[in-house]
Amino acid sequence: VMFLASLVGLPVPLLPIQILWINLVTDGLPALALGMDPVDPGIMNRPPRVSGEPVVGRHSGFALVTQGFFIALCTLAGFLYIYKFEGRDLPYARTAAFMILSCSQLFHAFNCRSSFQSIFKLGLFTNMKLVGAVLISFAFQLSVVSLPFCQTVFKTQWLGLRDMLIIILLASFPLWAMELVKIRRRQKMLAR
């Protein structure tokens, strides 16, 4: 997000304390809950990984970079829309970018359950620990933009309902994009 913003000459969309908070709130509880996810039902039907193959291979590394890039684009799109098109001030637009980036990573936690199976086939509520972790993390995130003390520390502002809907919509784009990618992956696997 920061790199792309500097490339196109935008103001800094996130403050250092906001970046640290995002890492804390989106990586902690959801990662622990993902570690307790039920085993993928079709795992025994897949061939084993080649013994010399790295854990993050060329294909999975490309997927990680692509997903990160897409999340960054969604964040910058929201920042740009609110800052330039709505004409809001920089702290308000930063708060929107802050919310989009953190919420998109929380949505993305559901993508991480499987590289092939749709979250809707796996069942959204088959890992209640993940659902709980995401809800708790989202509550923490909301507190940072709604509580006056936190607003002072994190330099955030309360966002209007319309902007919150835009934020949730943009933050969910990576989930829907990965669902399309998973459909394509399943089609390729069936074609083999």
Protein Blocks (a to p, Z undefined) as FASTA:
>chain_A
ZZmmmmnopacfbdfklmmmmmmmmmmmmmmmmmmgccdfklmmpccddfklcfblfklm
mmmmmmmmmmmmmmmmmmmmmmmmnopafklmmmmmmmmmmmmmmmmmmmmmpmkbcfkl
nopklmmmlmmmmmmmmmmmmmmmmmmklmmmnopacddfklmmmmmmmmmmmmmmmmmm
mmmmmmmmmmZZ
